[in-house]
């Protein structure tokens, strides 16, 4: 099998080892030679490849995420209808129905992501679990008591568990470190747009479908959104590409480029990563990682877990957001409409923040300003329940989500190989992002309205703690980059290759 020879830095040869997965690569790229990195031909080829990927992957995963969030959080909109009365739910039972989804969601995070990494066909795996949770969402429309609703929410959580970390892992298999934040932000736009669409869709359904065919409007909400999810999953399967080496609608040159440019991005070579006989790259990288390196990597995973846990503690208001807006004292139709503007503002600021983060090659400052603004919103919410300042607070509460996309890009930039371990780390950290969703709904029950002293206070503490955690992580990465600058090996990465952690 032939392999292309490129140039990483002027005067240094780079032989791409594609023999680490012989069943996948053997014979696939014989005779294919790529232009050297940095050349005009290579730049044009990469732009062409990224245009194909962006126009195919991103629209599909954004729509999938919109539907994912609609199915997860439509219970909050249903509460503003007659769901609580029809099912005779107490305040505690309703909060349990909201939070129980995240119990199974958390338990299935790592198994689902490891399964995806093992199967290696995200274009089939991700739409398949989407199809199943769409069916379960539809079934919510036929429940008549608390027990079946709890069971269905548990099943939906288990099925949705693999979607978000699976897509982040999927994107990291196609895009380089400096391309991830923007693509992650575009993907995550789906959740913000879902928050806006949810209010508008719920308004239309609640106003026009009450009693149609003998069904309450909230039941139509679950049917319509569940059927939309089911239908789009069937569209996504043939449209989404698989992994770089196995996407047949790309040319052989583009497939090879998809593989090679990620190897170039982390600067892993035979010379510097110690690839030996058999070319088992990942095993040789592991051999280069010292005990101290493993400790620092573990510390970073724990640090990211703490940061994302605190961001989640603040961002978990998404599950009760209509209840918070309801505290303004308006009727149901106006409440549903007023939920849309804060999400639209959040979508705009988050995208611009992540786009600038990629262009600047910086993560820390783009990570911390969102929690600061959210803290101001929670402080205003604690100080007054007057309509004007309260709605100003509501408009900026969601700015915590500016840290979400940048945070996951930062994770994949910092814990970047091997793929199986990266998948497990992303899933583990995503667990931290979802644990607060289990208990936060109890702090925002209708009985706590309109001031929500406990909920707002806890969110304020979480937002401040995420800033502290991000600061600690930045200091750690500064120290590791100094080691790399001195030519030391960190996580199997040789500082002489030019590799540095982003912060």
Legacy VTK file of the C-alpha trace (Angstrom):
# vtk DataFile Version 3.0
C-alpha trace
ASCII
DATASET POLYDATA
POINTS 503 float
0.000 0.000 0.000
1.361 3.421 -0.867
1.080 6.425 1.394
1.461 10.069 0.500
4.377 12.127 1.678
3.546 15.665 2.712
5.321 18.507 4.459
4.277 19.586 7.933
6.884 22.234 8.505
9.454 23.466 6.013
12.141 20.854 5.721
10.412 18.142 7.811
8.931 15.084 6.114
5.588 13.692 7.191
4.670 10.111 6.271
1.000 9.449 7.005
0.595 5.965 8.485
-2.691 4.492 7.305
-1.894 0.906 8.298
-3.267 1.187 11.836
-6.684 -0.003 10.558
-5.719 -2.279 7.644
-9.221 -3.626 7.046
-10.456 -0.081 6.477
-7.522 1.483 4.623
-5.703 -1.366 2.851
-5.734 -0.637 -0.853
-8.217 2.241 -0.515
-5.734 4.971 -1.314
-3.153 3.265 -3.512
-1.697 5.754 -5.943
-3.397 8.772 -4.351
-0.965 11.600 -3.555
-2.114 14.801 -1.870
-0.658 18.259 -2.486
1.680 19.342 0.346
0.105 21.183 3.317
-0.087 24.931 2.850
0.109 24.771 -0.935
-2.512 26.523 -3.025
-3.740 23.185 -4.369
-4.164 21.772 -0.852
-6.010 24.875 0.349
-8.444 24.656 -2.568
-8.980 20.939 -1.994
-9.660 21.455 1.724
-12.113 24.286 1.047
-13.970 22.095 -1.431
-14.119 19.239 1.088
-15.339 21.508 3.899
-18.033 23.015 1.680
-19.339 19.529 0.948
-19.290 18.596 4.621
-20.825 21.853 5.832
-23.657 21.698 3.326
-24.425 18.076 4.161
-23.680 17.430 7.831
-24.568 20.739 9.472
-28.126 21.308 8.171
-29.064 17.738 9.044
-27.666 17.711 12.595
-29.138 21.168 13.320
-32.635 20.002 12.360
-32.097 16.780 14.310
-31.145 18.824 17.370
-34.144 21.121 17.011
-36.398 18.068 17.034
-34.391 16.512 19.869
-35.005 19.494 22.122
-38.642 19.773 21.106
-39.241 16.150 22.135
-37.318 16.582 25.368
-38.844 19.849 26.560
-42.346 19.886 25.099
-43.540 18.735 28.513
-42.797 22.257 29.781
-45.128 23.760 27.178
-47.720 21.035 27.806
-47.863 22.146 31.443
-49.252 25.490 30.285
-52.112 23.520 28.703
-54.288 21.004 30.537
-51.738 18.203 30.919
-51.373 18.540 34.694
-55.136 18.549 35.209
-55.855 15.736 32.712
-53.295 13.404 34.277
-54.028 14.627 37.827
-50.356 15.373 38.514
-49.185 17.000 41.718
-46.442 19.628 41.548
-43.876 17.072 42.740
-45.051 14.453 40.245
-44.754 16.912 37.362
-41.219 17.861 38.445
-40.360 14.157 38.598
-41.649 13.650 35.051
-39.384 16.473 33.883
-36.281 15.300 35.731
-36.609 11.512 35.366
-35.645 11.708 31.693
-32.157 12.785 32.694
-31.605 9.769 34.957
-31.658 7.327 32.042
-30.032 9.982 29.832
-27.023 10.097 32.141
-26.786 6.333 32.647
-26.627 5.684 28.895
-24.139 8.421 27.961
-20.892 6.451 28.002
-22.306 3.098 26.751
-23.986 4.818 23.811
-20.919 6.833 22.795
-18.620 3.806 23.095
-21.082 1.829 20.991
-20.992 4.563 18.343
-17.185 4.608 18.339
-17.133 0.816 18.041
-19.784 0.564 15.299
-18.273 3.414 13.298
-21.414 4.272 11.302
-22.791 7.532 12.792
-24.870 8.136 9.652
-26.960 5.098 10.636
-26.635 5.063 14.411
-27.681 8.653 15.158
-30.825 8.713 12.943
-31.809 5.261 14.258
-31.955 6.350 17.886
-33.759 9.491 16.713
-36.440 7.377 15.019
-37.006 5.429 18.239
-37.309 8.445 20.544
-39.720 10.031 18.049
-41.993 7.002 18.389
-41.786 7.190 22.191
-42.655 10.894 22.105
-45.776 10.151 20.087
-46.833 7.580 22.674
-46.868 10.252 25.389
-50.042 11.534 23.710
-51.955 8.399 24.756
-51.018 8.233 28.455
-53.713 8.853 31.063
-51.797 8.646 34.327
-48.541 9.438 36.069
-46.919 5.944 35.870
-46.863 5.442 32.086
-45.647 9.008 31.604
-42.665 8.364 33.892
-41.808 5.147 32.025
-41.950 6.842 28.618
-39.793 9.724 29.831
-37.208 7.194 31.065
-37.156 5.446 27.677
-36.889 8.755 25.777
-33.947 9.760 27.968
-32.121 6.480 27.319
-32.588 6.842 23.555
-31.595 10.513 23.442
-28.473 9.873 25.542
-26.274 9.056 22.569
-27.292 11.943 20.373
-25.507 15.045 21.661
-22.137 13.506 22.638
-22.399 11.320 19.538
-22.690 14.329 17.233
-19.823 16.148 18.993
-17.649 13.056 18.575
-18.837 12.750 14.962
-17.875 16.355 14.187
-14.457 15.853 15.780
-13.873 12.984 13.312
-14.325 15.369 10.370
-13.127 18.805 11.527
-9.829 20.089 12.908
-9.360 21.785 16.268
-9.748 25.323 14.914
-12.827 24.360 12.887
-14.753 22.706 15.690
-16.062 25.643 17.721
-17.858 27.226 14.764
-19.360 23.910 13.636
-20.306 22.983 17.192
-21.956 26.385 17.561
-23.934 25.891 14.357
-25.025 22.475 15.596
-25.966 23.804 19.022
-27.984 26.553 17.354
-30.535 23.785 16.988
-31.220 23.760 20.729
-31.600 27.547 20.885
-33.825 27.694 17.830
-35.810 24.853 19.336
-36.453 27.002 22.389
-37.815 29.750 20.149
-39.785 27.407 17.880
-41.179 25.534 20.860
-43.011 28.607 22.116
-44.328 29.482 18.665
-45.371 25.916 17.821
-46.971 25.471 21.232
-48.863 28.728 20.792
-50.260 27.582 17.463
-51.182 24.109 18.732
-52.701 25.293 22.012
-54.767 27.967 20.301
-56.068 25.914 17.380
-56.127 22.196 18.185
-57.842 22.028 21.563
-60.552 19.349 21.337
-59.862 18.412 17.702
-60.884 14.752 17.243
-61.572 14.674 20.957
-57.938 15.234 21.965
-56.544 17.917 24.259
-54.150 20.350 22.588
-51.160 19.143 24.628
-51.659 15.622 23.205
-51.532 17.043 19.663
-48.272 18.761 20.628
-46.599 15.405 21.356
-48.092 13.768 18.252
-47.017 16.522 15.841
-43.495 16.865 17.180
-43.003 13.084 17.512
-44.135 12.428 13.938
-41.807 15.184 12.679
-38.895 13.516 14.492
-39.745 10.081 13.093
-40.068 11.417 9.566
-36.825 13.383 9.551
-34.832 10.432 10.913
-35.700 8.566 7.705
-34.361 11.499 5.671
-31.124 11.729 7.694
-29.989 8.113 7.172
-29.177 8.390 3.443
-27.983 12.004 3.640
-25.416 11.926 6.469
-21.879 10.841 5.506
-20.139 8.099 7.450
-16.507 8.564 8.572
-13.807 10.048 6.296
-12.347 6.796 4.958
-15.715 5.169 4.267
-17.835 7.946 2.704
-18.323 6.684 -0.819
-19.786 9.845 -2.339
-16.458 11.607 -1.721
-13.624 11.084 -4.187
-10.678 8.917 -3.073
-8.570 12.065 -2.855
-11.152 13.781 -0.613
-11.501 10.710 1.590
-7.740 10.514 2.050
-7.629 14.226 2.796
-10.354 13.734 5.425
-8.134 11.179 7.168
-4.801 12.940 6.724
-5.739 16.467 7.758
-6.866 15.309 11.206
-3.566 13.499 11.689
-1.757 16.639 10.603
-3.860 18.704 12.995
-2.605 16.877 16.063
0.891 16.522 14.540
1.129 12.774 15.181
3.809 11.271 12.936
5.887 8.099 12.776
8.915 10.104 13.809
7.370 11.979 16.742
4.670 9.570 17.924
6.926 6.538 17.777
4.938 4.487 15.275
6.697 1.149 14.950
6.237 -2.196 13.350
2.684 -2.825 12.248
1.937 0.907 12.346
-0.399 0.646 15.336
-0.487 4.393 15.888
-2.854 4.598 18.812
-0.997 1.922 20.795
2.321 3.702 20.216
0.828 7.020 21.271
-0.333 5.396 24.498
3.188 4.108 25.122
4.502 7.673 24.932
2.163 8.849 27.670
3.906 8.804 31.016
2.227 8.233 34.371
2.422 11.981 35.058
0.763 12.682 31.691
-2.081 10.328 32.547
-2.609 12.164 35.821
-2.730 15.550 34.079
-5.160 14.225 31.462
-7.353 12.790 34.237
-7.213 16.127 36.044
-8.357 17.896 32.892
-11.291 15.521 32.468
-12.294 16.166 36.092
-11.847 19.904 35.569
-14.035 19.870 32.457
-16.590 17.777 34.335
-16.762 20.457 37.058
-17.021 23.304 34.541
-19.751 21.672 32.479
-21.609 20.581 35.628
-21.748 24.207 36.780
-22.723 25.498 33.342
-25.460 22.862 33.283
-26.643 23.905 36.722
-27.219 27.367 35.314
-28.454 26.269 31.878
-30.957 23.775 33.303
-33.464 26.615 33.423
-34.273 25.524 29.842
-36.448 22.720 31.256
-38.540 25.218 33.249
-38.180 28.299 31.085
-41.916 28.681 30.297
-42.590 28.555 34.053
-40.082 31.378 34.623
-41.666 33.468 31.845
-45.103 32.690 33.299
-44.008 34.514 36.469
-44.448 37.778 34.537
-48.179 37.289 35.087
-49.415 37.172 31.482
-51.947 34.714 30.059
-50.921 31.452 28.352
-50.762 32.706 24.715
-48.619 35.735 25.576
-46.400 33.637 27.862
-45.684 31.185 25.036
-44.848 34.010 22.640
-42.564 35.718 25.174
-40.410 32.591 25.462
-39.127 33.066 21.890
-37.076 36.347 21.978
-34.595 35.238 24.710
-33.800 32.085 22.727
-33.348 34.020 19.486
-30.938 36.419 21.223
-29.101 33.450 22.697
-28.788 31.823 19.250
-27.293 34.984 17.756
-24.769 35.707 20.527
-23.696 32.077 20.832
-22.986 31.729 17.123
-21.019 34.991 16.969
-19.112 34.068 20.139
-18.059 30.661 18.806
-17.231 32.038 15.367
-14.920 34.642 16.908
-13.429 32.016 19.233
-12.345 29.940 16.225
-10.985 32.937 14.341
-9.071 34.187 17.365
-7.875 30.696 18.347
-8.911 31.511 21.917
-11.229 29.712 24.323
-11.059 31.070 27.898
-12.443 34.598 27.493
-15.093 33.375 25.075
-16.014 30.812 27.722
-16.481 33.056 30.754
-18.396 36.112 29.586
-21.658 34.161 29.211
-21.784 33.073 32.872
-21.019 36.651 33.920
-24.014 38.014 31.999
-26.255 35.217 33.287
-25.179 36.047 36.844
-26.373 39.614 36.309
-29.726 38.266 35.104
-30.164 36.023 38.143
-29.213 38.877 40.462
-31.902 41.091 38.874
-34.395 38.247 39.180
-33.640 37.928 42.893
-33.885 41.670 43.427
-37.265 42.382 41.824
-40.355 40.809 40.270
-41.447 43.926 38.395
-42.291 43.113 34.802
-39.793 45.325 32.908
-36.597 44.468 34.833
-37.712 40.838 35.203
-38.032 40.441 31.427
-34.635 42.109 30.928
-33.267 39.493 33.327
-35.029 36.716 31.402
-33.492 37.980 28.154
-29.944 37.557 29.494
-30.386 34.453 31.675
-29.788 32.227 28.659
-26.405 33.814 27.860
-24.895 30.950 29.861
-25.316 28.951 26.666
-22.522 30.973 25.044
-20.182 28.721 27.037
-21.763 25.540 25.776
-20.444 25.327 22.221
-17.058 26.805 23.118
-16.822 24.418 26.067
-17.284 21.294 23.963
-14.880 22.560 21.312
-12.386 23.190 24.129
-12.879 19.619 25.344
-12.164 18.079 21.945
-9.180 20.440 21.498
-7.699 19.363 24.821
-8.587 15.666 25.043
-7.987 14.790 21.443
-6.886 11.172 21.129
-7.190 8.240 20.749
-10.766 8.293 19.390
-12.198 5.626 21.732
-10.873 7.431 24.816
-11.991 10.787 23.438
-15.498 9.408 22.941
-15.589 8.126 26.531
-14.248 11.428 27.919
-16.816 13.492 25.996
-19.606 11.241 27.225
-18.326 11.394 30.819
-18.177 15.185 30.753
-21.616 15.322 29.161
-22.875 13.402 32.204
-21.752 16.342 34.313
-23.663 18.605 31.981
-26.913 16.765 32.635
-26.859 15.806 36.329
-28.310 19.186 37.449
-31.315 18.630 35.184
-32.409 15.933 37.637
-32.829 18.221 40.633
-33.215 21.736 39.228
-36.910 21.381 38.204
-37.821 20.951 41.892
-36.354 24.412 42.618
-38.601 26.060 40.028
-41.987 24.625 40.934
-45.060 26.796 40.517
-45.159 27.188 44.299
-41.834 29.084 44.180
-43.091 31.630 41.624
-42.550 34.520 41.031
-39.249 35.111 42.865
-37.738 31.599 42.657
-35.320 32.450 45.448
-33.832 28.948 45.735
-33.573 28.338 41.974
-32.078 31.713 41.082
-29.612 31.562 44.007
-28.345 28.093 43.069
-27.987 29.123 39.413
-26.012 32.200 40.456
-23.574 30.047 42.444
-23.198 27.616 39.548
-22.465 30.416 37.062
-19.764 31.891 39.306
-18.236 28.440 39.906
-17.960 27.777 36.159
-15.837 30.920 35.808
-13.538 29.721 38.602
-13.213 26.274 36.992
-12.407 27.771 33.593
-9.713 29.944 35.171
-8.114 26.913 36.829
-8.162 25.003 33.533
-6.555 27.889 31.692
-3.719 28.003 34.247
-3.207 24.260 33.824
-3.011 24.514 30.028
-0.575 27.446 30.238
1.691 25.237 32.351
1.425 22.310 29.918
2.211 24.561 26.943
5.363 25.705 28.712
6.393 22.045 28.960
5.681 21.560 25.267
7.659 24.707 24.511
10.619 23.158 26.334
10.433 20.118 24.066
8.788 17.788 26.602
6.189 15.161 25.680
2.652 15.731 27.020
-0.126 13.193 26.362
2.139 11.619 23.753
2.431 14.977 21.943
5.984 16.079 21.260
6.413 19.828 21.724
8.910 19.857 18.859
6.072 19.251 16.394
4.560 22.641 17.254
1.481 21.182 18.966
-0.003 23.458 21.668
-3.204 23.338 23.677
-5.742 26.070 23.012
-6.878 28.206 25.913
LINES 1 504
503 0 1 2 3 4 5 6 7 8 9 10 11 12 13 14 15 16 17 18 19 20 21 22 23 24 25 26 27 28 29 30 31 32 33 34 35 36 37 38 39 40 41 42 43 44 45 46 47 48 49 50 51 52 53 54 55 56 57 58 59 60 61 62 63 64 65 66 67 68 69 70 71 72 73 74 75 76 77 78 79 80 81 82 83 84 85 86 87 88 89 90 91 92 93 94 95 96 97 98 99 100 101 102 103 104 105 106 107 108 109 110 111 112 113 114 115 116 117 118 119 120 121 122 123 124 125 126 127 128 129 130 131 132 133 134 135 136 137 138 139 140 141 142 143 144 145 146 147 148 149 150 151 152 153 154 155 156 157 158 159 160 161 162 163 164 165 166 167 168 169 170 171 172 173 174 175 176 177 178 179 180 181 182 183 184 185 186 187 188 189 190 191 192 193 194 195 196 197 198 199 200 201 202 203 204 205 206 207 208 209 210 211 212 213 214 215 216 217 218 219 220 221 222 223 224 225 226 227 228 229 230 231 232 233 234 235 236 237 238 239 240 241 242 243 244 245 246 247 248 249 250 251 252 253 254 255 256 257 258 259 260 261 262 263 264 265 266 267 268 269 270 271 272 273 274 275 276 277 278 279 280 281 282 283 284 285 286 287 288 289 290 291 292 293 294 295 296 297 298 299 300 301 302 303 304 305 306 307 308 309 310 311 312 313 314 315 316 317 318 319 320 321 322 323 324 325 326 327 328 329 330 331 332 333 334 335 336 337 338 339 340 341 342 343 344 345 346 347 348 349 350 351 352 353 354 355 356 357 358 359 360 361 362 363 364 365 366 367 368 369 370 371 372 373 374 375 376 377 378 379 380 381 382 383 384 385 386 387 388 389 390 391 392 393 394 395 396 397 398 399 400 401 402 403 404 405 406 407 408 409 410 411 412 413 414 415 416 417 418 419 420 421 422 423 424 425 426 427 428 429 430 431 432 433 434 435 436 437 438 439 440 441 442 443 444 445 446 447 448 449 450 451 452 453 454 455 456 457 458 459 460 461 462 463 464 465 466 467 468 469 470 471 472 473 474 475 476 477 478 479 480 481 482 483 484 485 486 487 488 489 490 491 492 493 494 495 496 497 498 499 500 501 502
